[in-house]
Amino acid sequence: MRVKIDPDICTGCELCVTTCPEVYKMEGDKSIVIANPVPRDAEASCRKAVEECPVEAIIIVEE
C-alpha cells in the first residue's frame, strides 16, 4: 500500500500526523508522506487517517 498527499488540497490540520505518525509528518504548513510503501503494521492507522482527512487530500495507491 502506498499513499499520496495532494499539497494543493492539504490544509495542514495535522490530523493524519496525529493518527499515523509512522507515515505522515508536517513540513511547514503541509503534511508529507515519510514512509512509502506504508509499513504493514501501520496500514490500519494510515487508512484511518485517509478516512478522517477533512479535505480528502490523502489518496491510497494500492499495489
C-alpha positions in Angstrom: 0.0 0.0 0.0 1.2 3.5 -0.9 -0.3 6.9 -0.2 0.0 10.4 -1.7 -1.0 13.7 -0.3 -2.2 16.4 -2.6 -0.4 19.5 -1.4 -2.9 21.8 -3.2 -5.7 20.4 -1.1 -3.9 19.7 2.3 -4.9 22.4 4.9 -2.3 21.3 7.4 -4.8 20.3 10.1 -2.3 17.6 11.4 -5.0 15.0 11.8 -3.1 12.5 9.8 0.1 13.1 11.7 -1.7 12.6 15.0 -3.4 9.4 13.7 -0.4 7.8 12.0 3.0 9.4 12.8 4.7 6.4 11.3 3.6 7.6 7.8 2.9 11.3 8.0 4.7 14.4 9.3 4.4 18.1 9.0 6.7 20.0 6.7 6.0 23.7 7.0 2.2 24.1 6.9 1.5 20.9 4.9 1.6 17.2 5.7 4.0 14.9 3.8 4.4 11.2 3.5 7.6 9.8 5.1 7.0 6.1 4.6 6.1 4.7 1.1 5.3 1.9 0.9 3.3 2.1 4.2 4.7 -0.4 6.8 2.2 -3.3 7.2 1.9 -2.6 10.9 0.8 1.0 10.1 -1.7 0.2 7.4 -4.8 0.3 9.7 -3.9 3.7 11.2 -2.9 5.0 7.8 -6.3 4.1 6.3 -8.0 5.7 9.3 -6.1 8.9 8.6 -7.2 8.8 4.9 -10.9 8.3 6.0 -10.7 11.1 8.6 -8.9 13.7 6.4 -11.5 16.6 6.3 -10.5 17.7 2.8 -9.8 14.3 1.3 -6.2 15.2 0.5 -4.8 11.7 1.0 -5.0 9.2 -1.7 -4.4 5.4 -1.3 -2.5 3.8 -4.2 -2.9 0.1 -3.9 -0.1 -2.1 -5.2 
